[in-house]
Amino acid sequence: MTTNPDSGPDLRPRPTEGSVAGTTVLVTGSDGFIGSHTVERLVADGARVKAFCLYNSNGSLGWLDQSEVFAQALRDGQAEVVLGDIRDPEHVAASIEGVDVVLHLAALIAIPFSYVAPRSYVETNVIGTLNVLEAVRRHGTPRLVNTSTSEVYGTPEEVPITEHHPLRGQSPYSATKISADKLCESYALSFETPVVTLRPFNTFGPRQSARAVIPTVLSQLLAGADQVRLGDLTPKRDFTYVTDTADGFVRAALCDVAPGTTIQLGTGRTVSIGEVVELCRTVTGSTAEIVTEEARIRPEGSEVQILLSDPTRAHEVLGWAPTVSLEEGLARTAEWLRPRVDPETAARYHR
């Protein structure tokens, strides 16, 4: 494999080995960004989906409320909704009983808010994952895919980062994800729980929260702003388009690997936030200037300076490789955002 930090590795995805068609897959966090795209992919591949969404009094299904693919699957009996809370062990266990695969994506993810409310991250990301592990263990579920994050590495000792790199919690959020990953590792070693940990790098695309950098930039530019308010422009990230990430989850559900295996999903290309801004300007045709806003800058010791994946294991084990470039993904995301941008709120800071 050859790796170029600017263009990424020269890899091609292989056909998926096996199929989820006819299997029952429970997806926690189905109402979220990656979860909703993964649900749509599973439906397209013929799986029967149990969409575990966060209970709320309005009965909202988050992004699935806007998915015609999911609506049709409900009408056809190919999908069902389970409203609940990942922090409730009894309901989680009852929901998982009888399924073939659990894709565990439910999590609190915003790093800035984890500085404000760290306990909520422990309860959702750590205790929630424990509840899923216990349910899978109790029912003998054949496969669990745990969702990690590249943030668990902190600022790396070397790049590209492999799965063997040490873990470092530079934010309360990343600390809770490290804890969840280690719980999965311990259950694999102690009980042979058939869990695979998938570690996506920075996923982006339609439906992503406005608190993330790419929708933050694109929303302000599409709203016609003369100035774009951002934090530090120097950190570098490895961005993966959301449909490629969803493809990784389907492949992880099917792969034959030892319990406790960790697999990264990243492109092997890193770009600075400043470079992302320039690409977003190109996509939108904007000439807005960048203004640094103090509230958006993370504590110095908490900011991860660079993330760059080594996608070798994902390619060798899953046959996975990204198919959508950063440039193409930004164009698709801008097109999706364009009719949804509210000029009154586009510059608002979301923790």
VENZIGI-V252035 format. One record per residue. N is the residue number from 0. RES is the residue in one letter. PHI is phi in whole degrees, -180 to 180 (NA if undefined). Layout:
# VENZIGI-V252035
<<N & RES & PHI> <N & RES & PHI>>
This chain:
# VENZIGI-V252035
<<0 & M & NA> <1 & T & -108> <2 & T & -120> <3 & N & -117> <4 & P & -58> <5 & D & -90> <6 & S & -107> <7 & G & 90> <8 & P & -73> <9 & D & -90> <10 & L & -127> <11 & R & -129> <12 & P & -68> <13 & R & -96> <14 & P & -58> <15 & T & -65> <16 & E & -86> <17 & G & 85> <18 & S & -152> <19 & V & -87> <20 & A & -57> <21 & G & 86> <22 & T & -91> <23 & T & -103> <24 & V & -120> <25 & L & -96> <26 & V & -116> <27 & T & -78> <28 & G & 73> <29 & S & -61> <30 & D & -81> <31 & G & -92> <32 & F & -61> <33 & I & -70> <34 & G & -58> <35 & S & -66> <36 & H & -67> <37 & T & -67> <38 & V & -59> <39 & E & -61> <40 & R & -65> <41 & L & -61> <42 & V & -61> <43 & A & -61> <44 & D & -88> <45 & G & 95> <46 & A & -78> <47 & R & -94> <48 & V & -110> <49 & K & -102> <50 & A & -92> <51 & F & -86> <52 & C & -119> <53 & L & -65> <54 & Y & -62> <55 & N & -152> <56 & S & -68> <57 & N & -87> <58 & G & 69> <59 & S & -70> <60 & L & -107> <61 & G & 60> <62 & W & -67> <63 & L & -68> <64 & D & -62> <65 & Q & -104> <66 & S & -102> <67 & E & -69> <68 & V & -59> <69 & F & -71> <70 & A & -59> <71 & Q & -67> <72 & A & -63> <73 & L & -63> <74 & R & -64> <75 & D & -85> <76 & G & 77> <77 & Q & -88> <78 & A & -142> <79 & E & -142> <80 & V & -106> <81 & V & -122> <82 & L & -88> <83 & G & -170> <84 & D & -140> <85 & I & -62> <86 & R & -82> <87 & D & -100> <88 & P & -65> <89 & E & -67> <90 & H & -70> <91 & V & -61> <92 & A & -63> <93 & A & -64> <94 & S & -72> <95 & I & -83> <96 & E & -54> <97 & G & 87> <98 & V & -89> <99 & D & -91> <100 & V & -143> <101 & V & -117> <102 & L & -105> <103 & H & -98> <104 & L & -113> <105 & A & -64> <106 & A & -170> <107 & L & -91> <108 & I & -122> <109 & A & -74> <110 & I & -63> <111 & P & -58> <112 & F & -72> <113 & S & -69> <114 & Y & -71> <115 & V & -90> <116 & A & -133> <117 & P & -63> <118 & R & -61> <119 & S & -64> <120 & Y & -72> <121 & V & -64> <122 & E & -65> <123 & T & -84> <124 & N & -80> <125 & V & -93> <126 & I & -64> <127 & G & -60> <128 & T & -67> <129 & L & -59> <130 & N & -61> <131 & V & -67> <132 & L & -60> <133 & E & -64> <134 & A & -66> <135 & V & -64> <136 & R & -64> <137 & R & -64> <138 & H & -93> <139 & G & 67> <140 & T & -60> <141 & P & -66> <142 & R & -152> <143 & L & -125> <144 & V & -113> <145 & N & -92> <146 & T & -99> <147 & S & -101> <148 & T & -158> <149 & S & -67> <150 & E & -62> <151 & V & -67> <152 & Y & -83> <153 & G & 63> <154 & T & -68> <155 & P & -73> <156 & E & -74> <157 & E & -156> <158 & V & -129> <159 & P & -67> <160 & I & -86> <161 & T & -103> <162 & E & -64> <163 & H & -88> <164 & H & -64> <165 & P & -59> <166 & L & -100> <167 & R & -146> <168 & G & -86> <169 & Q & -93> <170 & S & -149> <171 & P & -56> <172 & Y & -58> <173 & S & -65> <174 & A & -63> <175 & T & -71> <176 & K & -72> <177 & I & -61> <178 & S & -60> <179 & A & -63> <180 & D & -61> <181 & K & -70> <182 & L & -61> <183 & C & -62> <184 & E & -59> <185 & S & -67> <186 & Y & -69> <187 & A & -65> <188 & L & -77> <189 & S & -85> <190 & F & -124> <191 & E & 57> <192 & T & -62> <193 & P & -77> <194 & V & -106> <195 & V & -115> <196 & T & -101> <197 & L & -99> <198 & R & -119> <199 & P & -69> <200 & F & -83> <201 & N & -73> <202 & T & -75> <203 & F & -143> <204 & G & 144> <205 & P & -55> <206 & R & 85> <207 & Q & -69> <208 & S & -58> <209 & A & -67> <210 & R & -75> <211 & A & -80> <212 & V & -66> <213 & I & -66> <214 & P & -65> <215 & T & -62> <216 & V & -67> <217 & L & -62> <218 & S & -62> <219 & Q & -67> <220 & L & -67> <221 & L & -68> <222 & A & -79> <223 & G & 84> <224 & A & -65> <225 & D & -83> <226 & Q & -129> <227 & V & -109> <228 & R & -92> <229 & L & -142> <230 & G & -96> <231 & D & -70> <232 & L & -95> <233 & T & -87> <234 & P & -58> <235 & K & -112> <236 & R & -136> <237 & D & -109> <238 & F & -95> <239 & T & -121> <240 & Y & -71> <241 & V & -62> <242 & T & -69> <243 & D & -69> <244 & T & -63> <245 & A & -60> <246 & D & -61> <247 & G & -62> <248 & F & -66> <249 & V & -63> <250 & R & -65> <251 & A & -66> <252 & A & -67> <253 & L & -105> <254 & C & -73> <255 & D & -102> <256 & V & -133> <257 & A & -67> <258 & P & -54> <259 & G & 93> <260 & T & -65> <261 & T & -112> <262 & I & -134> <263 & Q & -82> <264 & L & -124> <265 & G & -155> <266 & T & -87> <267 & G & 79> <268 & R & -128> <269 & T & -122> <270 & V & -137> <271 & S & -78> <272 & I & -62> <273 & G & -60> <274 & E & -68> <275 & V & -62> <276 & V & -59> <277 & E & -62> <278 & L & -64> <279 & C & -68> <280 & R & -60> <281 & T & -63> <282 & V & -62> <283 & T & -97> <284 & G & 73> <285 & S & -92> <286 & T & -121> <287 & A & -60> <288 & E & -88> <289 & I & -98> <290 & V & -121> <291 & T & -80> <292 & E & -110> <293 & E & -57> <294 & A & -64> <295 & R & -90> <296 & I & -88> <297 & R & -78> <298 & P & -53> <299 & E & -53> <300 & G & -76> <301 & S & -99> <302 & E & -74> <303 & V & -84> <304 & Q & -80> <305 & I & -153> <306 & L & -131> <307 & L & -145> <308 & S & -85> <309 & D & -110> <310 & P & -83> <311 & T & -58> <312 & R & -64> <313 & A & -60> <314 & H & -73> <315 & E & -71> <316 & V & -88> <317 & L & -102> <318 & G & 72> <319 & W & -91> <320 & A & -156> <321 & P & -66> <322 & T & -117> <323 & V & -113> <324 & S & -71> <325 & L & -58> <326 & E & -62> <327 & E & -66> <328 & G & -63> <329 & L & -65> <330 & A & -63> <331 & R & -65> <332 & T & -67> <333 & A & -62> <334 & E & -63> <335 & W & -69> <336 & L & -72> <337 & R & -48> <338 & P & -79> <339 & R & -107> <340 & V & -77> <341 & D & -106> <342 & P & -57> <343 & E & -72> <344 & T & -119> <345 & A & -60> <346 & A & -94> <347 & R & -68> <348 & Y & -85> <349 & H & -106> <350 & R & -73>>
